[in-house]
Amino acid sequence: MIRKLKIVVFITIIIALNCGLSAEQVEFETCSAVAANKLSQLGKAGEFKINNAVPVKDDPAEKVLFYVFELHPAGYIVTSAESDLPPVIAYSFSNDFFAELSGNVLLNFLKTYIPLRLNNLANLPETIISQRNNVWLQILDYSYRNSRFEQWPPEGTTPTGGWLLDTWTQSAPYNSFVPMDPVTGNRSLAGCPSIAMAEILNYHRTTNRANFNDEDDYYHNYAGRQYWIDDDHVEQDFLSFPEMNESLDTLMYHYLHELPVTNSDKAALVFACGVAATQVYTSQGSGTFGVSQAYDAYLKFNFEDISLIDDSTPDFYDQIIDNIINALPVHFASVTPAWDAGHNFVVDGYNTDDFFHINFGWGGSYNGWYLLPDEIPYGLTVVEGAVVDIVPDMFTGFISGQITLDPAVEDTSIVTLNLQNFSGDQIFQLELDESGTGSYLYEIPIGSYTATASCPEYETITCDGIMIEEDQFTNLNYHLYRLASPFDLTGEHLDGEISLSWQHSQTREFQYFNIFRNINSSAFTLLDTTSQLNYTDIINPQESNIYGYYLNAVYSQENESSASEEIYIEIIASATGENIIRPNKMSNFPNPFNPLTEINFQLANSDSRQIKLLIFNITGQKVKDLTNSIICQPGNSYSIIWNGTDDNNQPLPSGIYIARLKSGNDIAARKMLLLK
């Protein structure tokens, strides 16, 4: 039924569009299919469902202007209701359309601007109308998939959907260091230019060595608020320039050492950006009078390669797209047609459906994917300009040292040096000489790194917190030892015990061996660990099985050697009569114990000549033979007192011990805990 409905809707819209109907009203069913197919085409149909549909009408004419399809668990898709407008206007998978019941910026904007766009259709060339009609056809074809669809950043790789990882806003804590409003007595708002700029600097994790002095003083004179920045910092309760410089240095220290950014760090950066842009401040609204002030602010922060472009620039959107693809968020400014209001925000995402992801600097409200510039909220429909190519300076230092393999190999070896920090990995390949030694010297960006050296069959060593300072040399040497594997692995079966032994050329920082076992060609699993060169595996000899074993050696930092050879031992069970041991009757008391415990068991007959009682530690080593100390009790019951010592009568440490009782081909075991 759903499939049939989609086909009917699809055919209906094709007929309507191909008949050249200009700006025809689109029915709800068609818009609903558009929203559903958009979810599917974006790969979101499994995560999000359309929860509700709200038609928004032109109040006087009661004509539907657009539909808001609310999504569950969050988000929305806005579709137009006219065939000559783009079918999808905006969407978000993280923010709700009707989160604000009053003062809904996006709602008020669309109700105002959609009629203006309809009135402007007559001025558009036929090619644009045709392109829009084709988009309707494509999105209504539920089988259509844009095989060339790409998105930056890729969907799901960031928590916000765009390159920026945070959602800052103009109120606390971001405005904590801006001036108090002398008229209202309240803290001023931070201002959208400084929020957009500070978010971009925080994304790049740099202050770009900005510093403020008396040459940056300016007279604030706006809406009855007159004072000097920074001379009047005490009266207006904002950061002085010396305090600001100290705060910026602290922030840069946090960036370089990959430490959390504090609220004070954020507030200092926001105010510094506002000062650089010579913003004006009030508690009702703060900002600049033109995007050129934001451009000047970036210059103050030593971004020398930036460009200020506007919609008269021939490749305006191409430059923005190129920046986004290269993970460079763009500072965008837009104004109303009357140029009487404006807003600065960050464009930090793009996809090949020509939607841009926008971070408005309102704490996440209205962040989403929009068609620029028409679908920008707040009635901001005219491009004022954009600051592009915001690339921080590359302050560098040097890392050098020597890497040695021990022992060296006959063939030339390649060692990989991986230097990793918040900005990604820098990977270098170092060729060593015949002696297994090589020296290196690399110039890399300043910051705190995790440095890892690795070579096949050798240790992988990782060093954390390697600081690279500007124009300074940091020395880091590595001595990588071969990860020697166990060898000469042998095994022998006797009386239900498979005794393994092997050889190993132990090198520094050896930790232990992993022992792996399979039974009858099943998958190998970890059986146990030991630091000894032998191990006893207790098995049931009355079951015919083929046991396989291999080992590897574990070193510091969880380095593991390659595996030893595999060995296989076949056990063929022999027929037996009545079980002599009754395992359900074997016990010890107390358990846990310190230092004495009594071990008790029962036999089917009184012949104890075949009884053997041994104590093993958790690694499989025999520590005590109690066979000769067994005392026979009435009713074929036996007992023995163990005092927690080994065969040399030395006290054993706390731990788990196993009492293994064998009589003929029958075996029983009891786990005991010595707790001191």
C-alpha positions as CSV (number, residue, x, y, z in Angstrom):
1,M,0.0,0.0,0.0
2,I,2.8,2.4,0.9
3,R,4.7,1.5,-2.3
4,K,1.5,2.1,-4.4
5,L,0.9,5.5,-2.8
6,K,4.4,6.6,-3.6
7,I,4.0,5.6,-7.2
8,V,0.8,7.5,-7.5
9,V,2.3,10.6,-5.9
10,F,5.4,10.3,-8.1
11,I,3.3,10.1,-11.3
12,T,1.1,13.0,-10.2
13,I,4.0,15.4,-9.6
14,I,5.7,14.4,-12.9
15,I,2.6,15.3,-14.8
16,A,2.3,18.6,-12.9
17,L,5.9,19.6,-13.4
18,N,6.1,18.5,-17.0
19,C,3.0,20.5,-17.9
20,G,4.8,23.7,-16.9
21,L,2.7,24.6,-14.0
22,S,4.5,27.5,-12.4
23,A,4.5,27.7,-8.6
24,E,1.7,25.2,-8.3
25,Q,0.6,24.3,-4.7
26,V,2.0,20.8,-3.8
27,E,-0.3,18.5,-1.9
28,F,0.5,17.3,1.6
29,E,0.9,13.7,0.5
30,T,3.6,14.8,-2.0
31,C,5.5,16.8,0.7
32,S,5.2,13.9,3.1
33,A,6.8,11.6,0.4
34,V,9.6,14.2,-0.1
35,A,10.4,14.3,3.7
36,A,10.3,10.5,3.9
37,N,12.5,10.0,0.8
38,K,14.9,12.7,2.0
39,L,15.4,10.7,5.2
40,S,16.0,7.6,3.1
41,Q,18.4,9.3,0.7
42,L,20.4,10.6,3.6
43,G,20.7,7.2,5.1
44,K,18.6,8.2,8.2
45,A,15.5,6.2,7.7
46,G,16.6,3.6,10.3
47,E,17.4,6.1,13.0
48,F,14.7,8.7,12.6
49,K,11.0,8.6,12.0
50,I,8.5,11.3,11.0
51,N,6.6,11.9,14.2
52,N,4.3,14.8,13.2
53,A,3.6,17.1,10.3
54,V,2.6,20.8,10.8
55,P,1.4,22.9,7.9
56,V,2.3,26.5,8.3
57,K,0.0,28.9,6.5
58,D,0.0,32.4,5.2
59,D,-2.3,34.1,7.7
60,P,-4.3,36.3,5.4
61,A,-4.8,33.9,2.6
62,E,-4.8,30.7,4.7
63,K,-2.5,29.2,2.0
64,V,0.0,26.6,3.1
65,L,3.5,28.0,2.8
66,F,5.5,25.0,3.9
67,Y,5.4,21.9,6.0
68,V,7.4,21.1,9.1
69,F,7.9,17.4,9.6
70,E,9.0,16.7,13.1
71,L,11.3,13.8,13.6
72,H,11.8,11.3,16.4
73,P,13.9,11.2,18.5
74,A,14.9,14.8,17.4
75,G,15.1,17.0,14.4
76,Y,13.0,18.2,11.6
77,I,12.6,18.5,7.8
78,V,11.1,21.6,6.3
79,T,9.6,21.2,2.8
80,S,8.2,23.9,0.6
81,A,4.6,23.6,-0.7
82,E,5.2,25.1,-4.1
83,S,6.6,23.2,-7.1
84,D,8.9,26.0,-8.3
85,L,10.6,26.3,-5.0
86,P,13.3,23.9,-3.8
87,P,11.5,20.9,-2.2
88,V,13.6,20.7,1.0
89,I,14.5,24.0,2.6
90,A,16.2,23.0,5.8
91,Y,16.7,20.0,8.0
92,S,18.4,19.0,11.3
93,F,18.9,15.7,13.1
94,S,19.9,17.2,16.4
95,N,17.6,20.3,17.1
96,D,13.8,20.6,17.2
97,F,12.0,23.1,15.1
98,F,9.4,24.1,17.7
99,A,11.8,24.0,20.7
100,E,10.9,27.7,21.3
101,L,7.2,28.3,21.5
102,S,7.6,32.1,21.3
103,G,10.1,34.1,19.4
104,N,10.8,31.2,17.1
105,V,13.4,32.7,14.7
106,L,13.3,30.1,12.1
107,L,9.5,29.9,12.0
108,N,9.1,33.7,11.8
109,F,11.7,33.9,9.1
110,L,10.1,31.3,6.8
111,K,6.6,32.8,7.2
112,T,8.0,36.1,6.1
113,Y,10.4,35.0,3.4
114,I,8.5,32.2,1.5
115,P,6.0,34.8,0.1
116,L,8.8,37.0,-1.0
117,R,10.4,34.1,-2.8
118,L,7.1,33.3,-4.5
119,N,6.7,36.9,-5.6
120,N,10.2,36.7,-7.1
121,L,9.7,33.6,-9.2
122,A,8.8,35.7,-12.3
123,N,12.3,37.2,-12.2
124,L,14.1,33.9,-12.3
125,P,15.4,32.4,-15.5
126,E,13.7,29.3,-16.8
127,T,16.8,27.2,-16.2
128,I,16.6,27.7,-12.4
129,I,12.9,26.8,-12.4
130,S,13.7,23.7,-14.5
131,Q,16.5,22.7,-12.1
132,R,14.1,22.9,-9.2
133,N,11.5,20.8,-10.9
134,N,14.1,18.2,-11.6
135,V,15.1,18.1,-7.9
136,W,11.4,17.5,-7.1
137,L,11.3,14.6,-9.5
138,Q,14.5,13.1,-8.1
139,I,13.6,13.3,-4.5
140,L,10.1,11.8,-5.2
141,D,11.7,8.8,-6.8
142,Y,12.0,6.6,-3.8
143,S,14.5,4.4,-5.7
144,Y,16.7,7.3,-6.6
145,R,20.1,7.5,-4.9
146,N,22.7,10.1,-5.6
147,S,25.7,7.8,-6.1
148,R,28.0,10.8,-6.1
149,F,26.7,12.2,-2.8
150,E,29.4,13.4,-0.5
151,Q,29.4,15.3,2.8
152,W,32.0,17.2,4.8
153,P,32.5,16.3,7.5
154,P,31.2,12.7,6.8
155,E,27.9,12.0,8.5
156,G,28.3,10.8,12.1
157,T,32.0,11.8,12.5
158,T,31.3,14.8,14.7
159,P,28.8,15.4,17.5
160,T,27.3,18.5,15.9
161,G,27.2,17.5,12.3
162,G,29.7,20.2,11.3
163,W,33.4,20.6,11.8
164,L,32.9,22.6,15.0
165,L,32.7,20.3,18.0
166,D,31.0,22.8,20.4
167,T,28.0,25.0,20.5
168,W,28.8,28.3,22.1
169,T,26.4,31.1,22.8
170,Q,26.4,34.8,23.7
171,S,25.4,34.5,27.4
172,A,27.2,32.9,30.4
173,P,29.9,31.6,30.6
174,Y,31.1,33.0,27.3
175,N,30.3,36.7,28.2
176,S,31.8,36.5,31.7
177,F,34.7,39.0,30.9
178,V,32.9,41.4,28.6
179,P,31.9,44.9,30.0
180,M,28.9,45.4,32.2
181,D,26.2,47.5,30.6
182,P,26.2,50.9,32.4
183,V,22.6,51.6,31.5
184,T,21.0,48.3,32.6
185,G,23.5,47.2,35.2
186,N,23.6,43.8,33.6
187,R,26.5,41.9,31.9
188,S,26.6,42.7,28.1
189,L,26.0,39.9,25.6
190,A,29.2,38.5,24.0
191,G,28.3,39.5,20.4
192,C,27.9,37.2,17.4
193,P,31.1,38.3,15.6
194,S,33.3,37.4,18.6
195,I,31.4,34.1,19.2
196,A,31.8,33.0,15.6
197,M,35.5,34.0,15.6
198,A,36.2,32.4,19.0
199,E,34.6,29.1,17.9
200,I,36.8,29.0,14.9
201,L,39.9,29.7,16.9
202,N,38.9,27.1,19.4
203,Y,38.4,24.6,16.6
204,H,42.0,25.2,15.4
205,R,43.1,25.2,19.1
206,T,45.2,28.3,18.8
207,T,45.4,31.9,19.8
208,N,47.9,32.4,17.0
209,R,50.1,34.3,19.5
210,A,47.8,37.3,19.6
211,N,48.8,40.0,22.2
212,F,47.1,43.3,23.2
213,N,48.6,46.6,24.3
214,D,47.7,50.3,24.5
215,E,47.7,50.6,20.7
216,D,44.5,48.4,20.8
217,D,42.6,50.8,23.1
218,Y,39.4,52.2,21.6
219,Y,36.6,54.5,22.8
220,H,33.3,52.7,23.2
221,N,30.4,55.0,22.3
222,Y,27.1,53.3,21.5
223,A,23.5,53.8,22.6
224,G,24.5,56.0,25.6
225,R,27.3,53.6,26.7
226,Q,30.6,55.6,26.7
227,Y,33.9,54.2,28.2
228,W,37.4,53.3,27.1
229,I,38.5,49.8,26.4
230,D,40.7,48.8,28.3
231,D,41.3,51.9,30.5
232,D,37.9,51.6,32.2
233,H,38.2,47.9,33.0
234,V,37.7,48.4,36.7
235,E,34.5,50.6,36.4
236,Q,33.0,48.3,33.7
237,D,34.3,45.1,35.2
238,F,36.0,43.5,32.2
239,L,39.4,42.1,31.6
240,S,42.3,44.5,31.3
241,F,44.7,43.9,28.4
242,P,47.5,42.5,30.8
243,E,44.9,40.1,32.3
244,M,43.7,39.2,28.8
245,N,47.2,38.4,27.6
246,E,47.8,36.2,30.6
247,S,44.5,34.4,30.0
248,L,45.4,33.8,26.4
249,D,48.8,32.4,27.4
250,T,47.0,30.1,29.8
251,L,44.6,29.0,27.0
252,M,47.5,28.3,24.6
253,Y,49.2,26.3,27.3
254,H,46.0,24.2,27.6
255,Y,45.9,23.8,23.9
256,L,49.5,22.7,23.5
257,H,49.3,20.2,26.4
258,E,45.9,18.9,25.3
259,L,44.3,19.9,28.6
260,P,40.6,20.7,29.0
261,V,39.6,24.2,28.0
262,T,38.0,26.0,31.0
263,N,35.0,28.4,31.1
264,S,37.5,31.2,31.9
265,D,39.5,30.2,28.9
266,K,36.5,30.5,26.6
267,A,35.3,33.8,28.1
268,A,38.8,35.3,27.7
269,L,39.0,34.2,24.1
270,V,35.5,35.6,23.3
271,F,36.3,39.0,24.8
272,A,39.7,39.1,23.0
273,C,38.0,38.4,19.7
274,G,35.4,41.2,20.5
275,V,38.2,43.7,21.3
276,A,40.0,42.8,18.1
277,A,36.8,43.5,16.2
278,T,36.2,46.7,18.1
279,Q,32.7,45.5,19.0
280,V,30.2,47.6,20.9
281,Y,28.4,46.1,23.9
282,T,25.0,46.2,25.5
283,S,23.0,43.7,27.5
284,Q,20.3,43.6,24.7
285,G,22.8,43.1,21.9
286,S,26.5,43.4,21.0
287,G,28.3,43.3,17.7
288,T,29.9,45.2,14.9
289,F,28.7,47.5,12.0
290,G,30.2,45.4,9.2
291,V,32.0,42.2,8.4
292,S,35.2,44.1,7.7
293,Q,35.6,44.5,11.5
294,A,35.7,40.7,11.8
295,Y,38.2,40.6,9.0
296,D,40.4,43.1,10.9
297,A,40.0,41.0,14.0
298,Y,41.5,38.0,12.2
299,L,44.4,40.1,11.1
300,K,45.0,41.2,14.7
301,F,45.2,37.5,15.5
302,N,47.9,37.1,12.9
303,F,45.9,35.3,10.3
304,E,47.8,36.8,7.3
305,D,46.4,34.6,4.5
306,I,42.7,35.3,5.0
307,S,40.4,36.8,2.3
308,L,37.2,38.8,2.7
309,I,34.8,37.9,-0.1
310,D,31.2,38.7,-1.0
311,D,28.6,37.6,-3.5
312,S,30.1,39.8,-6.1
313,T,33.2,37.5,-6.0
314,P,32.9,35.3,-9.1
315,D,33.7,32.1,-7.2
316,F,32.2,33.0,-3.9
317,Y,30.5,29.7,-3.1
318,D,33.3,27.7,-4.7
319,Q,35.8,29.2,-2.2
320,I,33.5,28.5,0.7
321,I,33.0,24.9,-0.5
322,D,36.8,24.4,-1.0
323,N,37.4,25.6,2.6
324,I,34.8,23.3,4.0
325,I,36.2,20.3,2.1
326,N,39.6,21.1,3.6
327,A,38.2,21.2,7.1
328,L,38.4,25.0,7.4
329,P,35.2,26.6,8.9
330,V,34.2,29.9,7.3
331,H,33.2,33.1,9.1
332,F,30.0,34.2,7.3
333,A,28.0,37.5,7.7
334,S,24.5,38.1,6.3
335,V,22.1,41.1,6.6
336,T,18.5,41.9,5.8
337,P,17.6,43.4,2.5
338,A,17.3,46.8,4.1
339,W,20.8,46.3,5.7
340,D,19.3,47.2,9.1
341,A,20.2,44.0,10.9
342,G,22.8,41.3,10.5
343,H,24.3,38.2,12.0
344,N,27.7,36.5,12.0
345,F,27.9,32.8,12.1
346,V,30.0,29.8,11.1
347,V,29.6,27.7,8.0
348,D,31.2,24.4,8.9
349,G,29.7,21.8,6.7
350,Y,28.7,21.1,3.1
351,N,27.2,18.3,1.0
352,T,26.8,17.8,-2.7
353,D,23.1,18.4,-2.5
354,D,24.2,22.0,-2.0
355,F,23.2,22.2,1.6
356,F,25.5,24.0,4.1
357,H,25.8,23.2,7.8
358,I,25.5,26.3,9.9
359,N,26.5,26.9,13.5
360,F,24.6,30.1,14.5
361,G,26.3,30.7,17.9
362,W,23.1,30.4,19.7
363,G,24.0,27.4,21.9
364,G,22.9,24.9,19.2
365,S,19.5,26.4,18.5
366,Y,18.6,26.2,14.8
367,N,22.0,24.7,13.9
368,G,21.4,22.5,10.8
369,W,21.6,22.1,7.1
370,Y,20.4,25.0,4.9
371,L,20.4,26.3,1.3
372,L,22.6,29.4,1.3
373,P,21.8,32.2,1.4
374,D,18.1,32.1,1.1
375,E,17.3,29.8,4.0
376,I,19.3,31.5,6.7
377,P,17.0,32.3,9.7
378,Y,16.4,35.7,11.2
379,G,15.4,37.2,7.9
380,L,19.0,37.4,6.9
381,T,18.8,37.0,3.2
382,V,21.5,39.2,1.8
383,V,25.2,38.1,1.8
384,E,27.4,40.7,3.4
385,G,30.6,38.8,3.2
386,A,32.6,35.8,4.3
387,V,36.1,35.5,5.8
388,V,37.8,32.5,4.2
389,D,41.2,30.7,4.3
390,I,41.4,31.0,8.1
391,V,44.5,28.9,8.5
392,P,46.5,29.3,11.7
393,D,50.2,30.0,11.6
394,M,52.4,26.8,11.8
395,F,54.7,27.3,14.7
396,T,57.2,24.4,14.7
397,G,59.9,22.8,16.6
398,F,62.2,19.8,16.1
399,I,62.3,16.2,17.3
400,S,65.5,14.2,16.9
401,G,67.1,11.1,18.2
402,Q,68.4,7.6,17.4
403,I,66.6,4.3,17.0
404,T,68.4,1.0,17.5
405,L,67.2,-2.5,16.9
406,D,68.7,-5.2,19.2
407,P,69.8,-7.5,17.7
408,A,70.3,-6.0,14.3
409,V,69.1,-8.0,11.2
410,E,71.0,-8.7,8.1
411,D,68.6,-7.0,5.8
412,T,67.9,-3.3,6.0
413,S,65.1,-2.6,8.5
414,I,62.5,0.1,8.4
415,V,61.2,1.6,11.7
416,T,58.0,3.5,11.8
417,L,57.8,6.6,14.0
418,N,54.2,7.8,14.6
419,L,53.8,11.2,16.3
420,Q,50.1,11.7,17.3
421,N,48.3,14.6,18.9
422,F,44.8,16.3,18.6
423,S,45.4,17.3,15.0
424,G,46.1,13.8,13.8
425,D,49.1,11.5,13.0
426,Q,52.4,12.4,11.5
427,I,54.1,9.2,10.3
428,F,57.7,8.9,9.4
429,Q,59.7,5.9,8.0
430,L,63.3,5.6,9.1
431,E,65.7,3.3,7.3
432,L,68.3,1.8,9.6
433,D,71.9,0.8,8.6
434,E,73.4,-2.7,8.8
435,S,74.2,-2.2,12.5
436,G,70.5,-1.7,13.2
437,T,70.8,2.0,14.0
438,G,69.4,5.1,12.4
439,S,69.3,8.8,13.4
440,Y,66.4,11.1,12.6
441,L,65.5,14.8,12.7
442,Y,62.0,16.1,11.9
443,E,60.4,19.5,12.0
444,I,56.8,19.3,13.3
445,P,54.2,21.7,14.7
446,I,54.5,22.6,18.3
447,G,52.4,20.7,20.9
448,S,52.2,17.7,23.1
449,Y,52.6,14.3,21.3
450,T,52.4,10.6,21.9
451,A,55.4,9.1,20.1
452,T,55.4,5.5,19.0
453,A,58.3,3.6,17.4
454,S,57.6,0.2,15.9
455,C,59.2,-2.5,13.7
456,P,57.9,-6.0,12.9
457,E,59.1,-8.7,15.3
458,Y,60.4,-6.0,17.7
459,E,59.0,-4.1,20.6
460,T,56.6,-1.3,20.0
461,I,57.4,1.5,22.5
462,T,55.1,4.4,23.2
463,C,56.2,7.6,25.0
464,D,53.5,10.0,26.1
465,G,53.7,13.8,26.8
466,I,56.5,14.6,24.3
467,M,56.5,18.4,24.2
468,I,57.7,20.2,21.1
469,E,58.4,23.9,21.7
470,E,58.8,26.6,19.1
471,D,62.3,26.5,17.5
472,Q,63.5,24.1,20.2
473,F,65.0,20.6,19.8
474,T,63.5,17.6,21.7
475,N,65.6,14.5,21.9
476,L,64.0,11.1,21.9
477,N,65.9,7.8,21.6
478,Y,64.5,4.3,21.2
479,H,66.1,0.9,21.8
480,L,63.8,-1.8,20.4
481,Y,64.5,-5.4,21.4
482,R,63.4,-8.3,19.4
483,L,60.3,-9.9,20.7
484,A,61.8,-13.4,21.2
485,S,59.2,-16.2,20.8
486,P,59.2,-19.3,22.9
487,F,60.8,-22.3,21.1
488,D,61.4,-26.0,21.5
489,L,57.9,-26.5,22.9
490,T,57.4,-30.2,24.0
491,G,54.6,-32.0,25.8
492,E,54.2,-35.3,27.7
493,H,51.1,-37.0,29.1
494,L,51.2,-39.0,32.4
495,D,48.4,-40.0,34.7
496,G,46.0,-37.2,33.5
497,E,48.6,-34.5,33.4
498,I,50.0,-33.0,30.2
499,S,53.4,-31.5,31.1
500,L,54.6,-28.7,28.8
501,S,58.1,-27.3,28.7
502,W,59.8,-24.8,26.4
503,Q,62.8,-22.5,25.9
504,H,63.0,-18.7,25.7
505,S,65.7,-16.2,25.2
506,Q,64.3,-13.6,27.6
507,T,65.0,-9.9,26.9
508,R,64.3,-6.9,29.0
509,E,60.8,-6.2,30.2
510,F,59.6,-9.7,29.6
511,Q,56.3,-10.2,31.5
512,Y,54.8,-13.7,31.0
513,F,53.8,-16.3,28.6
514,N,50.3,-16.8,27.1
515,I,49.4,-20.5,26.8
516,F,46.8,-21.4,24.2
517,R,45.0,-24.7,23.8
518,N,42.5,-26.3,21.5
519,I,40.7,-29.7,21.8
520,N,39.9,-31.8,18.7
521,S,40.8,-29.0,16.2
522,S,38.5,-26.4,17.8
523,A,39.6,-22.8,17.9
524,F,42.6,-22.0,20.1
525,T,41.7,-20.2,23.3
526,L,43.8,-18.7,26.1
527,L,44.3,-21.5,28.7
528,D,46.5,-19.7,31.2
529,T,49.5,-17.5,31.8
530,T,52.8,-18.3,33.5
531,S,56.2,-16.8,33.9
532,Q,57.9,-20.2,34.2
533,L,59.3,-22.4,31.4
534,N,56.9,-25.2,32.1
535,Y,53.2,-25.8,32.8
536,T,51.0,-28.7,33.8
537,D,47.6,-29.0,32.2
538,I,45.2,-31.3,34.2
539,I,42.9,-33.2,31.9
540,N,40.4,-36.1,32.1
541,P,42.2,-39.2,30.9
542,Q,38.9,-41.1,30.5
543,E,38.0,-39.0,27.4
544,S,39.7,-39.6,24.1
545,N,40.8,-36.2,22.8
546,I,43.6,-34.5,20.8
547,Y,45.0,-31.5,22.7
548,G,46.9,-28.8,20.8
549,Y,49.1,-26.1,22.4
550,Y,51.1,-23.1,21.5
551,L,52.6,-20.1,23.4
552,N,53.7,-16.5,22.9
553,A,55.6,-14.1,25.1
554,V,54.2,-10.9,26.5
555,Y,56.4,-7.9,27.1
556,S,55.9,-4.4,28.5
557,Q,53.3,-2.1,27.0
558,E,51.4,-5.3,26.0
559,N,53.8,-6.2,23.2
560,E,53.4,-9.8,22.2
561,S,55.8,-12.0,20.3
562,S,54.9,-14.2,17.4
563,A,53.6,-17.6,18.3
564,S,55.7,-20.7,19.0
565,E,55.3,-23.9,17.1
566,E,52.2,-25.9,17.7
567,I,52.3,-29.3,19.3
568,Y,49.5,-32.0,19.5
569,I,49.1,-34.8,22.1
570,E,46.5,-37.5,21.6
571,I,44.9,-39.1,24.6
572,I,43.2,-42.5,24.2
573,A,41.0,-43.5,27.1
574,S,41.1,-47.0,28.4
575,A,38.1,-48.9,29.8
576,T,37.7,-48.8,33.6
577,G,35.6,-50.4,36.2
578,E,33.7,-48.8,39.0
579,N,34.9,-45.3,39.8
580,I,37.1,-45.4,42.9
581,I,36.8,-41.7,43.7
582,R,33.5,-40.0,44.5
583,P,34.2,-36.4,43.5
584,N,31.1,-35.1,45.0
585,K,32.4,-36.2,48.4
586,M,35.7,-34.3,48.1
587,S,35.9,-31.2,50.2
588,N,38.1,-29.1,52.5
589,F,37.4,-27.0,55.6
590,P,37.8,-24.2,56.2
591,N,38.0,-22.6,52.8
592,P,39.4,-19.9,52.7
593,F,42.0,-21.0,55.3
594,N,45.0,-19.7,57.1
595,P,47.2,-21.7,57.6
596,L,45.5,-25.1,58.1
597,T,42.8,-26.8,56.1
598,E,41.4,-30.4,56.3
599,I,41.0,-32.1,53.0
600,N,38.4,-34.9,52.9
601,F,37.3,-37.4,50.3
602,Q,35.6,-40.8,50.0
603,L,36.4,-44.0,47.9
604,A,34.2,-46.8,46.7
605,N,36.5,-49.4,48.4
606,S,39.1,-49.4,51.0
607,D,42.1,-50.0,48.7
608,S,44.1,-46.8,48.9
609,R,47.3,-48.1,47.3
610,Q,46.5,-46.2,44.0
611,I,45.7,-42.9,45.7
612,K,47.8,-39.9,44.9
613,L,47.1,-36.4,46.3
614,L,49.1,-33.4,45.0
615,I,48.8,-29.6,45.5
616,F,49.3,-27.2,42.6
617,N,49.4,-23.4,42.4
618,I,47.4,-21.4,39.9
619,T,50.1,-21.5,37.3
620,G,50.1,-25.4,37.3
621,Q,53.3,-25.9,39.3
622,K,53.2,-28.7,41.8
623,V,54.0,-27.3,45.3
624,K,53.2,-30.2,47.7
625,D,52.8,-34.0,47.6
626,L,50.5,-35.1,50.3
627,T,50.2,-38.8,49.2
628,N,52.0,-40.2,52.2
629,S,50.1,-38.2,54.7
630,I,46.6,-39.6,53.9
631,I,44.7,-41.0,56.9
632,C,42.0,-43.6,56.4
633,Q,38.8,-43.1,58.3
634,P,35.8,-45.5,58.8
635,G,33.5,-45.9,55.8
636,N,36.3,-45.6,53.2
637,S,36.6,-41.9,54.1
638,Y,40.0,-40.2,54.1
639,S,41.4,-36.9,55.4
640,I,44.6,-35.0,55.6
641,I,45.6,-31.7,57.2
642,W,47.6,-29.3,55.0
643,N,49.4,-26.5,56.7
644,G,49.9,-24.3,53.6
645,T,53.6,-25.2,53.1
646,D,55.5,-26.6,50.1
647,D,57.6,-29.7,49.8
648,N,60.4,-27.9,51.6
649,N,58.1,-26.9,54.4
650,Q,58.3,-23.3,53.4
651,P,55.1,-21.2,53.9
652,L,53.3,-20.5,50.6
653,P,52.0,-17.0,49.7
654,S,48.3,-16.2,49.6
655,G,46.5,-17.4,46.5
656,I,44.4,-20.1,44.9
657,Y,45.7,-23.7,45.1
658,I,44.3,-26.9,43.6
659,A,44.1,-30.2,45.4
660,R,44.3,-32.9,42.7
661,L,43.3,-36.4,43.8
662,K,44.0,-39.3,41.5
663,S,43.1,-43.0,41.9
664,G,43.7,-45.3,39.0
665,N,42.3,-43.5,36.0
666,D,39.9,-41.3,38.0
667,I,40.7,-37.7,39.0
668,A,39.0,-35.2,41.2
669,A,40.1,-31.6,42.0
670,R,39.3,-29.1,44.7
671,K,40.0,-25.4,44.5
672,M,41.2,-23.8,47.8
673,L,42.0,-20.3,48.8
674,L,44.9,-19.6,51.2
675,L,44.3,-16.1,52.6
676,K,46.8,-14.5,54.9
